[in-house]
C-alpha cells in the first residue's frame, strides 16, 4: 500500500498530477476583462492614469504605508529606492545570499558595492547577527528580503540600522499582504519594494512598486522612475544629483492589479487555511519541517510553501534529488527554488572586485541540500487535494528517512 510510485507503487495523485488540479494561475476575474476594455477604449494607456493613481493610494493603505510609486518591475523599484536615498559609488549595501539576483544587482546598478551575508537557517531571511559583522564605514543601507513564506526579523534589523545610521529597503517581492506586529511589510523600513512578476501573489505579468512613508523620499523615487517628473511634489525642483530613468508603468497593468488587490484578502485567507491544513497533516512526518517566520505574530503571505529537510535525515545513498523524483512520481511538484545561492547563479556576472561576499555556509547548505518548495497556487486547491499533497510528502519521507 505504501510502496513508492517511483518503485512501481500506486501514485497518490493517480491519473492526474497536482499541477493539473491547481486553480488557473494567474487568477482571472470577469470585471478585469471589462476594465481592460475600458482602458483600451479610453486611449489612456500610460502616463499615471486612473487605475495607477488608485493603486498609488489603495496599495499603500493595504501595506500600511502612506504612499506608493509604480513602475515597470520589481528590480527597478530597488534601483530607484537606492537612488532616492542617495546610495551610489563608494557605498556598500548589505544583502542576503539567498534571494533573486535583483536584490544584489540593484546596488551594483547604482555604482554601490553589494555585500552578501548569510541567512538564518530556519527563516531563510537575512541573519541580523551577520549584518552587524559586515558593517563598515562605507555601509549605507541594508536590503532584507521577506523570502518565500517568511518575514525577516525587522525588530533587530531596524535596531541595527538605527544604531549605525543606515537605510533599510525591504524587498517584499514575496510578501504582498504580510505583516509583522500588525504592520504591513514595506512600511517598516525606509522603503518597500514589491514585484508583480507572473509567479507573484499579485501579478500583471510584470510590474513593481515602492511603498514609502516620507513624502520627500517618495518624490525622489517618482522622479527617478518617471524621467524626472513628479506627481508627488511637482513644485519641487529636480535634485541635480538624481539619476532619472524611464521605468513607467502602464494602465493595463494597473487595471489587472487593481482587481487583484480587491480579491487579495480572500486569497490570503485561503492560503493561510491551506497551509494550516498542510502543516497539521505533516506534524508527525519525519525528516522535514516548515520554514519558520521571525516573529510569532507574523501574518505570512505564503508565496511559496517551503519546507526544509532536517540535517542528515535521509538514508544512506538517498539525496534530495531522489526525494524530488519520488514526489514527482506520486504526482506532486516540489523543487529547490532557484537551485543555488544568488552568488552561484549562472547569470551572476558581477565582477569579483565589484562585490563582497562573507562566509555563507547556511546559504549553501539550505539551497544545495535542504530546501523543498512547491508551487504558490497549491494552497488555493480544495482541502482534499491539499491533503493528497501532504500524503505524498509523508509517504516519500517515511520511505527515505533514516
Long-range contacts (C-beta under 8 A, 24 or more apart in sequence): 2-395, 2-398, 2-399, 4-326, 4-329, 4-330, 4-395, 4-396, 4-399, 5-326, 5-329, 5-330, 5-331, 6-325, 6-326, 6-329, 6-330, 11-329, 11-330, 11-331, 12-330, 12-331, 12-332, 12-388, 12-391, 12-392, 12-395, 13-330, 13-331, 13-332, 13-388, 13-392, 14-331, 16-331, 17-331, 17-332, 17-333, 18-331, 18-332, 18-333, 18-375, 18-378, 18-381, 18-385, 18-388, 18-389, 19-333, 19-375, 21-381, 21-385, 22-375, 22-377, 22-378, 22-380, 22-381, 23-377, 23-380, 23-381, 25-375, 25-376, 25-377, 26-198, 26-203, 26-260, 27-260, 27-263, 27-267, 29-259, 29-260, 29-263, 31-259, 32-255, 32-256, 32-259, 35-255, 35-258, 35-259, 36-252, 36-255, 36-256, 38-255, 39-251, 39-252, 39-255, 40-252, 42-251, 44-251, 45-250, 45-251, 45-252, 46-248, 46-249, 46-250, 46-251, 47-248, 47-251, 48-226, 48-231, 48-248, 48-249, 49-251, 49-254, 50-251, 51-251, 51-254, 51-255, 51-258, 52-249, 52-251, 52-254, 53-231, 54-254, 54-258, 55-209, 55-254, 55-257, 55-258, 55-261, 56-231, 58-258, 58-261, 59-209, 59-211, 59-257, 59-261, 60-211, 62-177, 62-184, 62-261, 62-264, 63-172, 63-176, 63-177, 63-184, 63-185, 63-186, 63-187, 63-192, 63-194, 63-211, 64-179, 64-183, 64-184, 64-187, 65-184, 65-186, 65-187, 65-192, 65-211, 65-212, 65-213, 66-212, 66-213, 66-215, 66-218, 67-211, 67-212, 67-213, 67-215, 67-218, 67-232, 68-209, 68-210, 68-211, 68-212, 69-209, 69-210, 69-212, 69-218, 69-221, 69-222, 69-225, 69-232, 70-207, 70-208, 70-209, 70-249, 70-254, 71-207, 71-208, 71-209, 71-210, 71-225, 71-247, 71-248, 71-249, 72-206, 72-207, 72-208, 72-247, 72-248, 72-249, 73-195, 73-196, 73-197, 73-206, 73-207, 73-208, 74-102, 74-173, 74-193, 74-194, 74-195, 74-196, 74-197, 74-200, 74-207, 74-208, 75-102, 75-105, 75-106, 75-195, 75-208, 76-208, 76-225, 76-245, 76-247, 77-193, 77-194, 77-195, 77-208, 77-209, 77-210, 77-225, 78-102, 78-103, 78-106, 78-143, 78-169, 78-171, 78-193, 79-106, 79-109, 79-110, 79-224, 79-245, 80-210, 80-221, 80-224, 80-225, 80-245, 80-247, 81-106, 81-169, 81-190, 81-191, 81-193, 81-210, 81-221, 82-106, 82-107, 82-109, 82-110, 82-112, 82-141, 82-169, 83-110, 83-220, 83-221, 83-224, 83-242, 83-243, 84-191, 84-217, 84-220, 84-221, 84-224, 84-242, 85-140, 85-141, 85-167, 85-169, 85-190, 85-191, 85-217, 86-140, 86-241, 87-112, 87-140, 87-141, 87-167, 88-112, 90-138, 91-138, 91-139, 91-140, 91-141, 92-136, 92-138, 92-139, 92-140, 92-356, 93-139, 93-140, 93-141, 93-142, 93-143, 94-126, 94-131, 94-134, 94-135, 94-139, 94-141, 94-142, 94-143, 95-126, 95-142, 95-143, 95-145, 96-125, 96-126, 96-127, 96-143, 96-144, 96-145, 96-147, 96-363, 97-341, 97-342, 97-343, 97-357, 97-360, 97-363, 98-124, 98-145, 98-147, 98-341, 98-342, 98-363, 98-366, 98-367, 99-145, 99-147, 99-171, 99-342, 100-173, 100-338, 100-342, 101-342, 101-345, 101-347, 101-348, 102-173, 103-143, 103-145, 103-171, 103-342, 104-342, 104-343, 104-348, 104-350, 104-355, 105-350, 106-143, 107-141, 107-143, 108-350, 108-354, 108-355, 110-243, 112-140, 113-138, 113-354, 113-355, 113-356, 114-350, 114-354, 114-355, 114-356, 115-139, 115-355, 115-356, 115-357, 115-358, 116-342, 116-343, 116-355, 116-356, 116-357, 116-358, 116-360, 117-358, 117-360, 118-358, 118-359, 118-360, 118-361, 118-362, 118-363, 119-147, 119-360, 119-362, 119-363, 119-366, 120-153, 120-294, 120-362, 121-308, 121-362, 121-365, 121-366, 122-291, 122-292, 122-308, 123-147, 123-150, 123-151, 123-152, 123-153, 123-291, 123-292, 123-293, 123-294, 124-148, 124-150, 124-291, 124-306, 124-366, 124-371, 125-150, 125-151, 125-152, 125-153, 125-294, 126-152, 126-157, 127-362, 128-153, 128-156, 128-157, 128-160, 130-358, 131-157, 131-160, 132-160, 133-358, 134-356, 134-358, 135-160, 135-164, 135-166, 139-164, 139-166, 140-166, 140-167, 141-166, 141-167, 141-168, 141-169, 142-166, 142-167, 142-168, 142-169, 143-168, 143-169, 143-170, 143-171, 144-168, 144-170, 144-171, 144-189, 145-171, 145-173, 145-174, 146-170, 146-171, 146-172, 146-174, 146-175, 146-178, 146-185, 146-301, 147-174, 148-174, 148-291, 148-303, 148-304, 148-306, 148-337, 148-373, 149-174, 149-275, 149-290, 149-291, 149-293, 149-300, 149-301, 149-302, 149-303, 149-304, 149-305, 149-306, 150-291, 150-292, 150-293, 150-294, 150-298, 150-300, 150-306, 151-175, 151-178, 151-179, 151-180, 151-185, 151-293, 151-294, 151-295, 151-298, 151-300, 152-294, 153-294, 153-295, 154-180, 154-185, 154-188, 154-189, 154-294, 155-180, 155-181, 155-294, 155-295, 157-189, 158-188, 158-189, 161-189, 167-191, 169-193, 172-211, 173-197, 173-200, 174-200, 174-201, 174-301, 174-303, 174-304, 175-301, 175-303, 176-200, 176-201, 176-202, 176-264, 176-301, 177-201, 177-264, 177-265, 177-268, 177-299, 177-301, 178-298, 178-299, 178-300, 178-301, 179-298, 179-299, 180-294, 180-295, 180-297, 180-298, 180-299, 181-295, 181-297, 182-297, 182-299, 184-211, 186-211, 187-211, 187-213, 190-214, 190-217, 191-217, 191-221, 196-253, 196-257, 199-376, 200-303, 201-264, 201-267, 201-268, 201-301, 201-303, 201-376, 202-257, 202-260, 202-261, 202-264, 203-256, 203-257, 203-260, 204-252, 204-253, 204-254, 204-256, 204-257, 205-253, 205-256, 206-253, 207-249, 207-253, 207-257, 209-249, 267-380, 268-301, 268-302, 270-379, 270-380, 271-301, 271-302, 271-379, 271-380, 272-300, 272-302, 273-379, 274-302, 274-378, 274-379, 274-380, 274-381, 274-383, 274-386, 275-300, 275-302, 275-305, 275-379, 277-383, 277-386, 277-387, 277-390, 278-305, 278-379, 278-386, 278-389, 278-390, 281-387, 281-390, 281-391, 281-394, 282-307, 282-390, 282-393, 282-394, 285-390, 285-393, 285-394, 285-397, 285-398, 286-313, 286-397, 286-398, 286-401, 287-313, 287-314, 287-397, 287-400, 287-401, 287-402, 288-313, 288-372, 288-393, 288-397, 302-376, 302-379, 303-376, 304-337, 304-373, 304-374, 304-375, 304-376, 305-373, 305-374, 305-376, 305-378, 305-379, 306-337, 306-371, 306-372, 306-373, 307-371, 307-372, 307-373, 307-393, 308-366, 308-370, 308-371, 308-372, 309-369, 309-370, 309-371, 309-372, 310-370, 311-365, 311-370, 312-402, 313-401, 313-402, 314-400, 314-401, 314-402, 315-400, 315-401, 315-402, 316-402, 318-400, 320-369, 320-370, 320-372, 322-400, 323-372, 323-396, 323-397, 323-400, 324-372, 326-396, 326-399, 326-400, 327-392, 327-393, 327-396, 330-392, 330-395, 330-396, 331-388, 331-392, 332-374, 332-388, 332-389, 332-392, 332-393, 333-374, 333-375, 334-372, 334-373, 334-374, 334-393, 335-373, 335-374, 336-367, 336-371, 336-372, 336-373, 337-367, 337-371, 337-373, 338-367, 339-367, 340-367, 340-368, 341-367
